[in-house]
Amino acid sequence: MSQQFNVYCDESCHLENDNQKSMVLGAVWCPKDKRLEIAKRLREIKVKHNLPPDFEVKWTKVSPSKLKFYSELIDYFFDDDDLHFRALVVPDKSILNHSGFNQNHDDWYYKMYFSMLKVIFNPHCRYKIFIDIKDTLGHEKVRILHDALCNNAYDFSRHMIMDIKRVHSHEMEQLQLADLLIGALSYLHRGLNSNAAKLSLINRIKERSRYSLKLTTMPAEQKFNLLIWQGR
């Protein structure tokens, strides 16, 4: 029987005219049969640091007073072999030339989501994808994305890529972890440096991943996989 994975997707600075230089799309994934164990452990870390178990982890909440808590979450991600991460970073949205490629920003955004997700799939496994409901991908675009991913993988029966659903991040611990890792990459690539706690977390991710976070990793990297996208 094929092993099933759950994939939790989030994004940062994806809007066309948000005055932000960089965009990040990313996903945390884990075996479906480990999802409850992982969620339980993430809630235990919250309680250990005197936070309620339903506290929503978000990059925007990182502060000096919560640095130890967020650092422990980062370490937990790297220590748990069942957790994996993949991100696509667009360093500079201002140089995009949509008209030259006969597309609008939404079309391009959908293509980037496709590029971010397509390399994580193993044809011998099955996947369910969960996307934060706040994101640009509405119901119709989620359907189109599902079609494109399945067609790319010759998965016309949808045996491998079973479903894509929009969900609320506060409902899923792994989606909150994706927000944290994506937020760190976005902060770094936007050149921000005013929050010492956030800089400390970024350095912790660099140390644990052994990557600069500025360069594309090998496509086969399973733990912390990065694509620094460069358009033609």
HURA-V731355 format. One record per run of one state. SS is the DSSP state (H for helix, E for strand, - for the rest). FROM is the first residue (numbers start at 1). TO is the last residue. If there is no record, write none. Layout:
{{SS & FROM & TO} {SS & FROM & TO}}
This chain:
{{- & 1 & 3} {E & 4 & 12} {- & 13 & 22} {E & 23 & 31} {H & 32 & 48} {- & 49 & 58} {H & 59 & 61} {- & 62 & 63} {H & 64 & 79} {- & 80 & 83} {E & 84 & 90} {- & 91 & 92} {H & 93 & 95} {- & 96 & 98} {H & 99 & 101} {- & 102 & 104} {H & 105 & 118} {- & 119 & 125} {E & 126 & 132} {- & 133 & 138} {H & 139 & 152} {- & 153 & 160} {E & 161 & 167} {- & 168 & 168} {H & 169 & 171} {- & 172 & 172} {H & 173 & 189} {- & 190 & 195} {H & 196 & 209} {- & 210 & 223} {E & 224 & 229} {- & 230 & 232}}
